[in-house]
């Protein structure tokens, strides 16, 4: 009997320990999968675990007591042990059920809301429309860079496709801009759908060489270009290809994504990056955006063996393509950024001519990317005296992209053509067009009207792009002004030969004003001659029309610019720093000094002491009257739908909120906004990303992945941007998603920007036009798009490392804020995602000058401002709330996401303001469509949890009854 009891004890303890081990091991692998997928960071896991462990203490104590009891009473009577084991088990299960419920509906509630989301399927007609929009964008956003001897279009037939990337092309980017779950149309399928017959021997060769693309992730990057050496192509394979077709397409691709910028020097990669390509691919000093030696060898081989060679550049970053001029049979070059799920269907149609290429470049292409004005001041720079912060200098000022090259070299064609390979706005067609510009018509209100008539003078149908630029009078040493600036653009309809279309434009001369930081800051129009030029691209002029101003016009409080709610003033003088900025004066006489790489820079004590860093944080003083909270005014949120932001009823609604409700609404904003049942605030889902609605955590979505932002911009067709926005909105309404983490509208300050694919262009006017159209399109279906990343998130390097970005006010306003300004004023944006970076030494997510003074007071924005993914450290809820932030992109409410000081009137006022902003945006979304207002406020996963709880309680009761039954049956005597 003694041995039997000991054996029973050991078996029981073994089962308990085995179950504990299974839970721990299972939890470990689950956590690792989340980290690997980029859903959470190690810090998230650590902080969440530190909270959850507190809830587990009673369960752990009970388990320890049970184990102690089993050991202490092992030698008691059999009936005692029978009851002890069973009652301990039932008690443990009961406490475990209670603990799990408390954790899931407490600290884990936001994560559960998203991970267990039940997202409805988008119906087939909507998906089909989205597919067509994607193909239209890819068709109009592909740029024909070269077409010697009218090599294209070609007849659909047999074709050789070279380059490993042909079997693993770039569909989008990584991170929030990644592709969704739906399988894409491959490059080969796109060719086949158009009637081409690719050489499958080459396809099988590349698939056998390597099946998957090296991963460029948030935390680690593999920049390997897995291209076979020419020696690995057998003579038999090449001879077969030559007999198969005399035409070859060569695919060169470059990846990019969130978390890392593309390497400027492949000989000196950062610690998080590797390259395992062929030896000798890159020499020290060569960049990732140059063709590798293996790619050059392949091009040489193809050039030798095939008469007609087409090179397809598949990347979101402007590559260095001068080497292509070395191959005499490379007759055509096409640029095609990430075309999304269906965009490759347009490639074959372009090659055979059923689609006329009408895309235009969104960046300036250079023979040497080291000629970029930002080249020496982009990347990793650390202060010599404070390793907590990094920095970068926007030393080129307003002269970004074509504005630099046209202003500095535009009047000297020989010099310009040695530096610039393809200008901004450049692109060829299979047909020819003639553009005629009218005279300018000026109104007394400052409006200027003109028209451009486009006639197709060629032999094929096609679309053309009308581009107009302005030139403002410049005084040497005066306000900085680029020699040319994009003003308006439009794309024609599809014009048959000899057909024409007249496009009409109206601008306000205030749009040509420059920022003057003197006299407190204001926009000004200097007297002199202004030009509005019709151009084929940023460099080639078709026609010029002039108008003159006799007197200087100053835009101030008594003469506001159209669209300004409040006249702007200097807000970012503190961010100028001690930087020498590039000046046009004396033909860029200071260029060598201004564009030099900085060395051994030390942060000043003022910079360190006033930076938005944790050691400088202070709660506001406990002053003023405590706002009314927890009132019973019987006002529900749906009563405010469609009402003005300043409607008096808002105060009655906000009076009903308690500090804890407001804190929860603010802290748990990761991919959602939380429900508040007492006021009828419905839960909403906010999903990534710029390319379409998708999620790291929710699988099985059938929402669409559209072409990348730069490809949308390359269409130069704002109607297509609006179509994409409408499809995102339509899909969101059907799926039950109200918020969209997109579009992204930072600028291509450098060709090496990791998220250039996600951003539109190097130009703010083109970017702002596309962004405003995407946002207004989505808004039509009740989806609020988050314009991001506000502002100046032009690089990924050190973005989470408290990076101080030093820039002058003119460049901030005229370049980096302009797309966002247009998104608010023209696109009706009601949601913003702020950025990780600091403007100067102030975190953008807690920057009063940016979020309050400019966004709200100057532009008249009403809505919510959310942080980027919440990582703690310099990110702090109280600091954000104090300076215009509203909601934290956090799924666990930790690391400073929850506001402190709930009894501090100043803090409660700030939370009240933030709640107003959040509620205003969400009540005007599709969450409050009539059909949705009839739905339960309880999320489906909670219903499943409560149902499971009832079942488990019933099982426990039945088990209790079974124990009594067994006891009476076994021990009745």
Secondary structure in CASP SS format (residue, H / E / C, confidence):
PFRMAT SS
TARGET T0000
AUTHOR 0000-0000-0000
METHOD secondary structure of the structure
MODEL  1
X C 1.00
X H 1.00
X H 1.00
X H 1.00
X H 1.00
X H 1.00
X H 1.00
X H 1.00
X H 1.00
X H 1.00
X H 1.00
X H 1.00
X H 1.00
X H 1.00
X H 1.00
X H 1.00
X H 1.00
X H 1.00
X H 1.00
X H 1.00
X H 1.00
X H 1.00
X H 1.00
X H 1.00
X H 1.00
X H 1.00
X H 1.00
X H 1.00
X H 1.00
X H 1.00
X H 1.00
X H 1.00
X H 1.00
X H 1.00
X H 1.00
X H 1.00
X C 1.00
X C 1.00
X C 1.00
X C 1.00
X C 1.00
X H 1.00
X H 1.00
X H 1.00
X H 1.00
X H 1.00
X H 1.00
X H 1.00
X H 1.00
X H 1.00
X H 1.00
X H 1.00
X H 1.00
X H 1.00
X H 1.00
X H 1.00
X H 1.00
X H 1.00
X H 1.00
X H 1.00
X H 1.00
X H 1.00
X H 1.00
X H 1.00
X H 1.00
X H 1.00
X H 1.00
X H 1.00
X H 1.00
X H 1.00
X H 1.00
X H 1.00
X C 1.00
X C 1.00
X C 1.00
X C 1.00
X C 1.00
X H 1.00
X H 1.00
X H 1.00
X H 1.00
X H 1.00
X H 1.00
X H 1.00
X H 1.00
X H 1.00
X H 1.00
X H 1.00
X H 1.00
X H 1.00
X H 1.00
X H 1.00
X H 1.00
X H 1.00
X H 1.00
X H 1.00
X H 1.00
X H 1.00
X H 1.00
X H 1.00
X H 1.00
X H 1.00
X H 1.00
X H 1.00
X C 1.00
X C 1.00
X C 1.00
X C 1.00
X H 1.00
X H 1.00
X H 1.00
X H 1.00
X H 1.00
X H 1.00
X H 1.00
X C 1.00
X C 1.00
X C 1.00
X C 1.00
X C 1.00
X C 1.00
X C 1.00
X C 1.00
X H 1.00
X H 1.00
X H 1.00
X H 1.00
X H 1.00
X H 1.00
X H 1.00
X H 1.00
X H 1.00
X H 1.00
X H 1.00
X H 1.00
X H 1.00
X H 1.00
X H 1.00
X H 1.00
X H 1.00
X H 1.00
X C 1.00
X E 1.00
X E 1.00
X E 1.00
X E 1.00
X E 1.00
X H 1.00
X H 1.00
X H 1.00
X C 1.00
X C 1.00
X C 1.00
X C 1.00
X C 1.00
X C 1.00
X C 1.00
X E 1.00
X E 1.00
X E 1.00
X E 1.00
X E 1.00
X C 1.00
X H 1.00
X H 1.00
X H 1.00
X C 1.00
X C 1.00
X C 1.00
X C 1.00
X C 1.00
X C 1.00
X E 1.00
X E 1.00
X H 1.00
X H 1.00
X H 1.00
X E 1.00
X C 1.00
X C 1.00
X C 1.00
X C 1.00
X C 1.00
X C 1.00
X C 1.00
X C 1.00
X H 1.00
X H 1.00
X H 1.00
X H 1.00
X H 1.00
X H 1.00
X H 1.00
X C 1.00
X C 1.00
X C 1.00
X E 1.00
X E 1.00
X C 1.00
X H 1.00
X H 1.00
X H 1.00
X H 1.00
X H 1.00
X H 1.00
X H 1.00
X H 1.00
X H 1.00
X H 1.00
X C 1.00
X C 1.00
X C 1.00
X C 1.00
X C 1.00
X C 1.00
X E 1.00
X C 1.00
X C 1.00
X C 1.00
X C 1.00
X E 1.00
X E 1.00
X C 1.00
X C 1.00
X C 1.00
X C 1.00
X C 1.00
X C 1.00
X C 1.00
X H 1.00
X H 1.00
X H 1.00
X C 1.00
X C 1.00
X H 1.00
X H 1.00
X H 1.00
X H 1.00
X H 1.00
X H 1.00
X H 1.00
X H 1.00
X H 1.00
X H 1.00
X C 1.00
X C 1.00
X E 1.00
X E 1.00
X E 1.00
X E 1.00
X E 1.00
X E 1.00
X E 1.00
X E 1.00
X C 1.00
X C 1.00
X E 1.00
X C 1.00
X C 1.00
X E 1.00
X C 1.00
X C 1.00
X C 1.00
X C 1.00
X C 1.00
X C 1.00
X C 1.00
X C 1.00
X C 1.00
X C 1.00
X C 1.00
X C 1.00
X E 1.00
X E 1.00
X C 1.00
X C 1.00
X C 1.00
X C 1.00
X C 1.00
X C 1.00
X C 1.00
X C 1.00
X C 1.00
X C 1.00
X C 1.00
X C 1.00
X C 1.00
X C 1.00
X C 1.00
X E 1.00
X C 1.00
X C 1.00
X H 1.00
X H 1.00
X H 1.00
X H 1.00
X H 1.00
X H 1.00
X H 1.00
X H 1.00
X H 1.00
X H 1.00
X H 1.00
X H 1.00
X H 1.00
X C 1.00
X C 1.00
X E 1.00
X E 1.00
X E 1.00
X E 1.00
X E 1.00
X E 1.00
X E 1.00
X E 1.00
X C 1.00
X C 1.00
X C 1.00
X C 1.00
X E 1.00
X C 1.00
X H 1.00
X H 1.00
X H 1.00
X H 1.00
X H 1.00
X C 1.00
X C 1.00
X C 1.00
X E 1.00
X E 1.00
X E 1.00
X E 1.00
X E 1.00
X E 1.00
X C 1.00
X C 1.00
X C 1.00
X C 1.00
X C 1.00
X C 1.00
X C 1.00
X C 1.00
X C 1.00
X H 1.00
X H 1.00
X H 1.00
X H 1.00
X H 1.00
X H 1.00
X H 1.00
X H 1.00
X C 1.00
X C 1.00
X C 1.00
X C 1.00
X C 1.00
X C 1.00
X C 1.00
X C 1.00
X C 1.00
X C 1.00
X C 1.00
X C 1.00
X E 1.00
X E 1.00
X C 1.00
X C 1.00
X H 1.00
X H 1.00
X H 1.00
X C 1.00
X C 1.00
X C 1.00
X H 1.00
X H 1.00
X H 1.00
X C 1.00
X C 1.00
X C 1.00
X C 1.00
X E 1.00
X C 1.00
X C 1.00
X C 1.00
X C 1.00
X C 1.00
X C 1.00
X C 1.00
X E 1.00
X E 1.00
X E 1.00
X E 1.00
X C 1.00
X C 1.00
X C 1.00
X C 1.00
X C 1.00
X C 1.00
X C 1.00
X C 1.00
X H 1.00
X H 1.00
X H 1.00
X H 1.00
X H 1.00
X H 1.00
X H 1.00
X H 1.00
X C 1.00
X C 1.00
X C 1.00
X H 1.00
X H 1.00
X H 1.00
X H 1.00
X H 1.00
X H 1.00
X H 1.00
X E 1.00
X E 1.00
X E 1.00
X C 1.00
X C 1.00
X C 1.00
X C 1.00
X C 1.00
X E 1.00
X C 1.00
X C 1.00
X C 1.00
X C 1.00
X E 1.00
X E 1.00
X E 1.00
X E 1.00
X E 1.00
X C 1.00
X C 1.00
X C 1.00
X E 1.00
X E 1.00
X C 1.00
X C 1.00
X C 1.00
X C 1.00
X E 1.00
X E 1.00
X E 1.00
X E 1.00
X E 1.00
X E 1.00
X E 1.00
X E 1.00
X E 1.00
X E 1.00
X C 1.00
X C 1.00
X C 1.00
X C 1.00
X C 1.00
X E 1.00
X C 1.00
X C 1.00
X E 1.00
X E 1.00
X E 1.00
X E 1.00
X E 1.00
X E 1.00
X E 1.00
X C 1.00
X C 1.00
X C 1.00
X C 1.00
X C 1.00
X C 1.00
X C 1.00
X C 1.00
X C 1.00
X C 1.00
X C 1.00
X C 1.00
X C 1.00
X E 1.00
X E 1.00
X E 1.00
X E 1.00
X E 1.00
X E 1.00
X E 1.00
X C 1.00
X C 1.00
X C 1.00
X E 1.00
X C 1.00
X C 1.00
X C 1.00
X C 1.00
X E 1.00
X E 1.00
X E 1.00
X E 1.00
X E 1.00
X E 1.00
X E 1.00
X E 1.00
X E 1.00
X H 1.00
X H 1.00
X H 1.00
X H 1.00
X C 1.00
X E 1.00
X E 1.00
X E 1.00
X C 1.00
X H 1.00
X H 1.00
X H 1.00
X C 1.00
X E 1.00
X E 1.00
X E 1.00
X E 1.00
X C 1.00
X C 1.00
X E 1.00
X E 1.00
X E 1.00
X E 1.00
X E 1.00
X E 1.00
X E 1.00
X E 1.00
X C 1.00
X C 1.00
X C 1.00
X C 1.00
X C 1.00
X E 1.00
X E 1.00
X E 1.00
X E 1.00
X E 1.00
X E 1.00
X E 1.00
X E 1.00
X E 1.00
X C 1.00
X C 1.00
X C 1.00
X E 1.00
X E 1.00
X E 1.00
X E 1.00
X C 1.00
X C 1.00
X E 1.00
X C 1.00
X C 1.00
X C 1.00
X C 1.00
X C 1.00
X C 1.00
X C 1.00
X C 1.00
X C 1.00
X C 1.00
X C 1.00
X C 1.00
X C 1.00
X H 1.00
X H 1.00
X H 1.00
X H 1.00
X C 1.00
X C 1.00
X C 1.00
X C 1.00
X C 1.00
X C 1.00
X C 1.00
X C 1.00
X H 1.00
X H 1.00
X H 1.00
X H 1.00
X C 1.00
X C 1.00
X H 1.00
X H 1.00
X H 1.00
X H 1.00
X C 1.00
X C 1.00
X C 1.00
X C 1.00
X C 1.00
X C 1.00
X C 1.00
X C 1.00
X C 1.00
X C 1.00
X H 1.00
X H 1.00
X H 1.00
X H 1.00
X H 1.00
X H 1.00
X C 1.00
X C 1.00
X C 1.00
X H 1.00
X H 1.00
X H 1.00
X C 1.00
X C 1.00
X C 1.00
X C 1.00
X C 1.00
X C 1.00
X C 1.00
X C 1.00
X C 1.00
X C 1.00
X C 1.00
X C 1.00
X C 1.00
X C 1.00
X C 1.00
X C 1.00
X C 1.00
X C 1.00
X C 1.00
X C 1.00
X H 1.00
X H 1.00
X H 1.00
X H 1.00
X C 1.00
X C 1.00
X C 1.00
X C 1.00
X C 1.00
X C 1.00
X C 1.00
X C 1.00
X H 1.00
X H 1.00
X H 1.00
X H 1.00
X H 1.00
X H 1.00
X H 1.00
X C 1.00
X C 1.00
X C 1.00
X H 1.00
X H 1.00
X H 1.00
X H 1.00
X H 1.00
X H 1.00
X H 1.00
X H 1.00
X H 1.00
X C 1.00
X C 1.00
X C 1.00
X C 1.00
X E 1.00
X E 1.00
X C 1.00
X C 1.00
X E 1.00
X H 1.00
X H 1.00
X H 1.00
X C 1.00
X E 1.00
X C 1.00
X C 1.00
X E 1.00
X E 1.00
X E 1.00
X E 1.00
X E 1.00
X C 1.00
X C 1.00
X C 1.00
X C 1.00
X C 1.00
X E 1.00
X C 1.00
X C 1.00
X C 1.00
X C 1.00
X C 1.00
X C 1.00
X C 1.00
X C 1.00
X C 1.00
X C 1.00
X C 1.00
X C 1.00
X C 1.00
X C 1.00
X H 1.00
X H 1.00
X H 1.00
X H 1.00
X H 1.00
X H 1.00
X C 1.00
X C 1.00
X C 1.00
X H 1.00
X H 1.00
X H 1.00
X H 1.00
X H 1.00
X H 1.00
X H 1.00
X H 1.00
X H 1.00
X H 1.00
X H 1.00
X H 1.00
X H 1.00
X H 1.00
X H 1.00
X H 1.00
X H 1.00
X H 1.00
X C 1.00
X C 1.00
X C 1.00
X E 1.00
X E 1.00
X E 1.00
X C 1.00
X C 1.00
X E 1.00
X C 1.00
X C 1.00
X C 1.00
X C 1.00
X C 1.00
X C 1.00
X C 1.00
X C 1.00
X C 1.00
X C 1.00
X C 1.00
X C 1.00
X C 1.00
X C 1.00
X C 1.00
X C 1.00
X C 1.00
X C 1.00
X C 1.00
X H 1.00
X H 1.00
X H 1.00
X H 1.00
X H 1.00
X H 1.00
X H 1.00
X H 1.00
X H 1.00
X H 1.00
X H 1.00
X H 1.00
X H 1.00
X H 1.00
X H 1.00
X H 1.00
X C 1.00
X C 1.00
X C 1.00
X C 1.00
X E 1.00
X E 1.00
X E 1.00
X E 1.00
X E 1.00
X E 1.00
X E 1.00
X C 1.00
X C 1.00
X C 1.00
X C 1.00
X C 1.00
X C 1.00
X C 1.00
X C 1.00
X C 1.00
X C 1.00
X C 1.00
X C 1.00
X E 1.00
X E 1.00
X E 1.00
X E 1.00
X C 1.00
X C 1.00
X H 1.00
X H 1.00
X H 1.00
X H 1.00
X H 1.00
X H 1.00
X H 1.00
X H 1.00
X C 1.00
X H 1.00
X H 1.00
X H 1.00
X H 1.00
X H 1.00
X H 1.00
X H 1.00
X H 1.00
X C 1.00
X C 1.00
X C 1.00
X C 1.00
X C 1.00
X E 1.00
X E 1.00
X E 1.00
X E 1.00
X C 1.00
X C 1.00
X C 1.00
X E 1.00
X E 1.00
X C 1.00
X C 1.00
X E 1.00
X E 1.00
X H 1.00
X H 1.00
X H 1.00
X C 1.00
X H 1.00
X H 1.00
X H 1.00
X H 1.00
X H 1.00
X H 1.00
X H 1.00
X H 1.00
X H 1.00
X H 1.00
X H 1.00
X C 1.00
X C 1.00
X C 1.00
X C 1.00
X C 1.00
X E 1.00
X E 1.00
X E 1.00
X E 1.00
X E 1.00
X E 1.00
X C 1.00
X C 1.00
X C 1.00
X C 1.00
X C 1.00
X C 1.00
X C 1.00
X H 1.00
X H 1.00
X H 1.00
X H 1.00
X H 1.00
X H 1.00
X C 1.00
X C 1.00
X C 1.00
X C 1.00
X E 1.00
X E 1.00
X E 1.00
X C 1.00
X C 1.00
X C 1.00
X C 1.00
X C 1.00
X C 1.00
X C 1.00
X C 1.00
X C 1.00
X C 1.00
X C 1.00
X C 1.00
X C 1.00
X C 1.00
X C 1.00
X H 1.00
X H 1.00
X H 1.00
X H 1.00
X H 1.00
X H 1.00
X H 1.00
X H 1.00
X H 1.00
X H 1.00
X H 1.00
X H 1.00
X H 1.00
X H 1.00
X H 1.00
X H 1.00
X H 1.00
X H 1.00
X H 1.00
X C 1.00
X C 1.00
X H 1.00
X H 1.00
X H 1.00
X C 1.00
X H 1.00
X H 1.00
X H 1.00
X H 1.00
X C 1.00
X C 1.00
X C 1.00
X C 1.00
X C 1.00
X C 1.00
X H 1.00
X H 1.00
X H 1.00
X H 1.00
X H 1.00
X H 1.00
X H 1.00
X H 1.00
X H 1.00
X H 1.00
X H 1.00
X H 1.00
X H 1.00
X H 1.00
X H 1.00
X H 1.00
X H 1.00
X H 1.00
X H 1.00
X H 1.00
X H 1.00
X H 1.00
X H 1.00
X H 1.00
X H 1.00
X H 1.00
X H 1.00
X H 1.00
X H 1.00
X H 1.00
X H 1.00
X H 1.00
X C 1.00
X C 1.00
END
